[in-house]
Amino acid sequence: MDFTILIPILITLGAFAMVFGLRYLSNKERMAMIERGIAPVEPDKRSRPLITLKFGLILLGVGVGLFFAFFLTTYVLHTSEEQSPAIYFGMIGICGGLGLVISYLFEKSHEEKQNNRLPK
């Protein structure tokens, strides 16, 4: 008997059960806080451009790393992708890390600008 068809069904059901369970427990926690007279804390729904920038630069770095790894293995080393997975992982790590460093530098300069604007 072949049970491979059950794998996607079980994964989908598990994901649904996890999301449902988290929402149920979160609602139960909020209701318990209301019953005790504690005001539940609303999540912050403001836009966070620096977080978006960080994730964007990470994904950009990963994409550039994959491109460089493909270029390196195909045109420089003349090997196939199956023979050099370490190059792919290394380039993803290096370029993703560079994206994080760029994000850190931008956030640091943005924070310095914000601090200079504050009245003393």
N, C-alpha and C positions, 0 to 999 in steps of 0.2 A: 504494500500500500504506500502511495506517494503522498507525503504530508507537506510538500513544499508550497502548496497553495495556501496552507494555513498560516505561513509566516507573515505575509503582508496583512492578512486579516487580524492576526493577533497583535501585530505592531500598531495597527490603526486603533484597535480596541484599547490597547494599553495606553496609547497617547491620549485618547479621549477620556479614559478613566482617570488618568493623572491630572488633566486639566480640570475635569469636573470635581475631583477630590480637592484640589487646591482652592478652587473657587468656593466650594462648600465650606471648607475649614476657615477660609478667610471671612466669609459671611458669618459663620458661627462665632468667630472671635470678635467681630464688630458688634454683633448682637449682645454678647456677654459684656462688652465694655459699656454699651448703652444701658444695659440693665443695672450696672454698678454705678452709673452716673458719671462715667468717664467719657469725655468727648473723643471719639475715634479720630485719629489723625488722617486727614485726607492726603492722598499721594500728590506730589508736586507735578502738575501737568504743564509746567512751562517748557518752552523749547530750550534745549541745551546745545547750542551750536558747537561748543568745544568738544563735547562727547561725539557729536556727529563727525566733526573734523577728524578726531582720533580714529574712529572706525573706518572712515573713508580713506585715510592715509594708510591704515593697516591693509585694507583690501587692495588699494592701489599698489602697495609694496609687494603683496603676494602675487598680484598679476604681473608686475614687472619682473619679479623673481622667477616666475614660471616662464616668461618670455625669454629672459636671459639664459635660463637653464636649457631651454629648447635650442636656442641659438648656439650655446656653447657645445652641447652634445652633438648637434647636427652638423655644424659648419666648422667648428674648431677641433673637436676631438674625434669626429667622424665615428661616433658610436650610436647605438640605439637607446631609446628611453628605458628599455628593460635592463640594459647593462649598467646603467648609471643612476640608480634612484638616489644615491647620496648627494649627487650634484643638485637634484631637484629640491630635496629637503634643505640642503645648505643654502641655496639661493633664496628659497622662500623665507628661511629664518633671517638671512642677512638683509634682504630688502624689506621684509616686514619690520625688522628692528630699526632700519633706517627711517621707515615711515613713523614709527613711534618716537624716534629722536627728533624728527622734524616737528611732530605734533607737540612734543615737550617744549621745544624752543619757541614755537609760536605761542603756546599757552603762557610761557614765562614772560614773553614780551607783552602779551595782552594783559597779564596781571600787573606788570610794571606800569603800563599805560593807565590802568584803572587806579592804581595807587597814587600816581602823579595827579590825577584829576580830583582826588578827594581834597576838600579844604583842610588846612592844617590849623 
